[in-house]
Amino acid sequence: MAKERSGPSGMVNISAQIPAEIAEILGKVSRAEERSKSYYVRKGLELFLMARLEDLEDYEDAAKAYKEFLASGEKTVSFSELKKELNL
């Protein structure tokens, strides 16, 4: 489990264990690009978590829309019924 410690600039220090392979890649990329390992950890977490947050928000929107659909009493039309209706 990660440990968190507050820093002076609104940043939080986190300590986490990562696989040796990832640590090697992190070191290689950070040296090659002359950026800190912390930069890549922050960027990686940011990209991953923003994608997950978007997925969660999409799920919440879909669940709400489905609940509203069920409450509306509207009926569904299957794809085969739609094709038949449109003579496809």
LINSULNOR-V865502 format. One record per residue. N is the residue number from 1. RES is the residue in three letters. BURIAL is b if it has 16 or more other C-alpha atoms within 10 Angstrom, else e. D_LAST is the distance of its C-alpha to the last C-alpha in Angstrom with 2 decimals. Layout:
<<N;RES;BURIAL;D_LAST> <N;RES;BURIAL;D_LAST>>
This chain:
<<1;MET;e;56.30> <2;ALA;e;56.76> <3;LYS;e;59.87> <4;GLU;e;59.82> <5;ARG;e;62.76> <6;SER;e;62.80> <7;GLY;e;63.92> <8;PRO;e;65.74> <9;SER;e;62.91> <10;GLY;e;60.30> <11;MET;e;59.11> <12;VAL;e;59.02> <13;ASN;e;60.27> <14;ILE;e;58.24> <15;SER;e;59.44> <16;ALA;e;56.90> <17;GLN;e;57.01> <18;ILE;e;54.58> <19;PRO;e;54.29> <20;ALA;e;56.75> <21;GLU;e;53.96> <22;ILE;e;52.51> <23;ALA;e;56.05> <24;GLU;e;56.69> <25;ILE;e;53.55> <26;LEU;b;54.43> <27;GLY;b;57.94> <28;LYS;e;56.89> <29;VAL;e;54.40> <30;SER;b;56.79> <31;ARG;e;59.62> <32;ALA;e;57.57> <33;GLU;e;56.27> <34;GLU;e;59.54> <35;ARG;e;57.98> <36;SER;e;59.00> <37;LYS;b;57.30> <38;SER;e;56.97> <39;TYR;e;54.87> <40;TYR;e;52.28> <41;VAL;e;52.37> <42;ARG;e;51.81> <43;LYS;e;48.99> <44;GLY;e;47.29> <45;LEU;e;47.55> <46;GLU;e;46.41> <47;LEU;e;43.23> <48;PHE;e;42.45> <49;LEU;e;43.26> <50;MET;e;41.42> <51;ALA;e;38.22> <52;ARG;e;38.84> <53;LEU;e;39.61> <54;GLU;e;36.34> <55;ASP;e;34.49> <56;LEU;e;36.50> <57;GLU;e;35.82> <58;ASP;e;32.05> <59;TYR;e;32.30> <60;GLU;e;34.40> <61;ASP;e;31.99> <62;ALA;e;29.04> <63;ALA;e;31.23> <64;LYS;e;32.32> <65;ALA;e;28.83> <66;TYR;e;27.78> <67;LYS;e;30.97> <68;GLU;e;30.34> <69;PHE;e;26.82> <70;LEU;e;28.36> <71;ALA;e;31.14> <72;SER;e;28.87> <73;GLY;e;27.54> <74;GLU;e;23.96> <75;LYS;e;21.33> <76;THR;e;18.62> <77;VAL;e;14.93> <78;SER;e;13.56> <79;PHE;e;10.66> <80;SER;e;9.30> <81;GLU;e;10.09> <82;LEU;e;8.48> <83;LYS;e;4.95> <84;LYS;e;6.14> <85;GLU;e;7.83> <86;LEU;e;5.53> <87;ASN;e;3.78> <88;LEU;e;0.00>>
